[in-house]
Amino acid sequence: VILTGLIGIVLMSWELLKKLGWLDTDVSVESLYSNWLIAYSSLLGPIAGIMVVDYFLIKNQSYDLLALYKDNAGYPAWNTAGFIAFLIPVSLTLVAITTGYLSWFYSYGWFTGSILGGLIYYFVARSGVRS
């Protein structure tokens, strides 16, 4: 949040100076900022979907809070199902950015990423991949 806020202050102050007539340039930082937010949310969407599905559907709303912070206390150090469910939507986002195909997937990045990430995590975690 702080990083996005700082980038927003830097980029939007450029636009403010341009609109006041103090800067004469054709560079539009507004579109760069919008693309930054879409790309950032495309990375956060799958994480949100995975977290919601893990808590509500896989773990049935019961975590051992102390075990989360201890080594070898019931939770693995790496969640393989989570990584798989994260990497697939991020890969599709990268395909959408670089090739132009699946542009709708990138345009609605948080929603498509969270839904797809959650669905993939549910099926991979239920199939027995160590989570």
Secondary structure by P-SEA (a helix, b strand, c coil): caaaaaaaaaaaaaaaaaaaccccccccaaaaaaaaaaaaaaaaaaaaaaaaaaaccccccccccccccccccccccccaaaaaaaaaaaaaaaaaaccccaaaaaaaaaaaaaaaaaaaaaaaaaacccc
